[in-house]
Amino acid sequence: MKVSLNFLVRIMGMLALATFGVYLGNSLSGPNPSSDQIRATQLLMLAGAGLGLLVTPHITITPIQNLLRRARVVPLTDIFIVATGGLIGLIFAVLLAVPLAFLPPPFQQYLPLVVALVFSYLGAMTFATRKRDLSDLFLSRHRVATPGILPGTITQPEQSVQPRRYLLDTSAIIDGRIATVVQTGFLEGVLLVPIFVLTELQALADSNDDLRRSKGRRGLELLNEMQQNDVLPVEVLNVEISGATRVDDKLIVLARQYTCPIITNDFNLNRVAGLQGVKVLSLNQLSEALRPPVSQDQLLHVVIRSEGNARKQGVGYLDDGTPVIVEDARHLIGQGVEVIVTRLLQTQTGRMVFAQLKNGIAPREQQASLDNHQL
């Protein structure tokens, strides 16, 4: 039979406070207690047992679980800084414990403990509020001039203490282009995949909808390939964000705690994160920046692949996949034509190019017109 930790802690708390109730009752009753005093001692024992049974998990297990949960999402440097502040506060408390020991009782017994707790808390909170200044001070101590190097001499740049980290969103993983970007070597550091993003991918992979299921499986396969290639380390963060239910909100909270950007293709996440001061790296924006420029009145050669939505329109594509909507080219499907760009339209999903046939006629019609003129 498996016994839970919560049950054991309740039993231990019940026994401890019941014992304390008996000790308190005996101390107040004296060596020869009366029947009323014995009854009062028994009531104190029962009260202590009931109180221990009810409140012990809330003052032991719950605070420890909350502390461990917060410790998982707090950077290690912040924990080190807070612990250092608390230790320095304890050192000052030890120095004050010497004069406090000469105070009359009960101050000499309890006041040093109170002072130690207060100074430890003040030291930890002071270092926590000034952690950025302390980090800058620590880094500046390492930026000393190297002996034998003259001022102005170009030296090798110092390596960062911690590698740069990037949070991966579900949309960026499903998209698949992040693997290609990593292969190019433009990103350096560590890719972080929170456990809730992995859970969302698993839910997509188990979906009844074929499209959603294929997207989820594609994302899981991509993460597996990226871990095996080992071009850039991919780490899974086993953290839970309290107070947020949506994956986007959890990513923003985690990005602010880790001070790292989010890689995503989600337009709404890009906007919301930007409003909250979180840096976002959009693969769509990167793709748009690397596309070859197309300007108005530019002459292009495209092959009409399909018909457009409007009447008589034909649709061709540039080498990068940008659609070119050509007016009065529906009857030229399968032919290569020269067109002139008339208008460019930028949308959330990409760029669209509108064009018209050069001189308003197709190449075959141009040749036929030239032959008739010669005749």
Secondary structure as the mmCIF struct_conf table of DSSP 4:
data_model
#
loop_
_struct_conf.conf_type_id
_struct_conf.id
_struct_conf.beg_label_comp_id
_struct_conf.beg_label_asym_id
_struct_conf.beg_label_seq_id
_struct_conf.end_label_comp_id
_struct_conf.end_label_asym_id
_struct_conf.end_label_seq_id
HELX_LH_PP_P HELX_LH_PP_P1 LYS A 2 SER A 4
HELX_RH_AL_P HELX_RH_AL_P1 LEU A 5 SER A 29
BEND BEND1 PRO A 31 ASN A 32
HELX_RH_AL_P HELX_RH_AL_P2 SER A 35 ILE A 59
TURN_TY1_P TURN_TY1_P1 THR A 60 THR A 60
HELX_RH_AL_P HELX_RH_AL_P3 ILE A 61 VAL A 73
BEND BEND2 VAL A 74 VAL A 74
HELX_RH_AL_P HELX_RH_AL_P4 LEU A 76 LEU A 100
TURN_TY1_P TURN_TY1_P2 ALA A 101 PHE A 102
BEND BEND3 LEU A 103 LEU A 103
HELX_LH_PP_P HELX_LH_PP_P2 PRO A 104 PRO A 104
TURN_TY1_P TURN_TY1_P3 PRO A 105 PRO A 106
HELX_RH_AL_P HELX_RH_AL_P5 PHE A 107 THR A 129
TURN_TY1_P TURN_TY1_P4 ARG A 130 ARG A 130
HELX_RH_AL_P HELX_RH_AL_P6 LYS A 131 HIS A 142
HELX_LH_PP_P HELX_LH_PP_P3 VAL A 144 THR A 146
TURN_TY1_P TURN_TY1_P5 PRO A 147 GLY A 148
TURN_TY1_P TURN_TY1_P6 PRO A 151 GLY A 152
HELX_LH_PP_P HELX_LH_PP_P4 GLN A 156 SER A 160
BEND BEND4 VAL A 161 GLN A 162
STRN STRN1 ARG A 165 LEU A 168
HELX_LH_PP_P HELX_LH_PP_P5 ASP A 169 ASP A 169
HELX_RH_AL_P HELX_RH_AL_P7 THR A 170 ASP A 175
HELX_RH_AL_P HELX_RH_AL_P8 ARG A 177 THR A 184
TURN_TY1_P TURN_TY1_P7 GLY A 185 GLY A 185
BEND BEND5 GLY A 189 GLY A 189
STRN STRN2 VAL A 190 PRO A 194
HELX_RH_AL_P HELX_RH_AL_P9 ILE A 195 ALA A 205
TURN_TY1_P TURN_TY1_P8 ASP A 206 ASP A 206
BEND BEND6 ASN A 208 ASP A 209
HELX_RH_AL_P HELX_RH_AL_P10 ASP A 210 ASN A 229
BEND BEND7 VAL A 231 LEU A 232
STRN STRN3 VAL A 234 LEU A 237
TURN_TY1_P TURN_TY1_P9 SER A 242 GLY A 243
BEND BEND8 ARG A 246 ARG A 246
HELX_RH_AL_P HELX_RH_AL_P11 VAL A 247 TYR A 258
TURN_TY1_P TURN_TY1_P10 THR A 259 THR A 259
STRN STRN4 ILE A 262 THR A 264
HELX_RH_AL_P HELX_RH_AL_P12 PHE A 267 LEU A 275
TURN_TY1_P TURN_TY1_P11 GLN A 276 GLY A 277
STRN STRN5 VAL A 280 SER A 282
HELX_RH_AL_P HELX_RH_AL_P13 LEU A 283 LEU A 290
BEND BEND9 ARG A 291 ARG A 291
HELX_LH_PP_P HELX_LH_PP_P6 PRO A 292 PRO A 293
TURN_TY1_P TURN_TY1_P12 GLN A 296 ASP A 297
STRN STRN6 LEU A 299 GLU A 307
BEND BEND10 ASN A 309 ALA A 310
TURN_TY1_P TURN_TY1_P13 ARG A 311 LYS A 312
STRN STRN7 GLY A 314 TYR A 317
TURN_TY1_P TURN_TY1_P14 ASP A 319 ASP A 320
STRN STRN8 PRO A 323 GLU A 327
TURN_TY1_P TURN_TY1_P15 ASP A 328 ASP A 328
HELX_RH_3T_P HELX_RH_3T_P1 ARG A 330 LEU A 332
TURN_TY1_P TURN_TY1_P16 ILE A 333 GLY A 334
STRN STRN9 GLY A 336 GLN A 346
BEND BEND11 GLN A 348 THR A 349
STRN STRN10 ARG A 351 LEU A 357
HELX_RH_3T_P HELX_RH_3T_P2 LYS A 358 GLY A 360
BEND BEND12 ILE A 361 ILE A 361
HELX_RH_AL_P HELX_RH_AL_P14 PRO A 363 GLN A 374
#
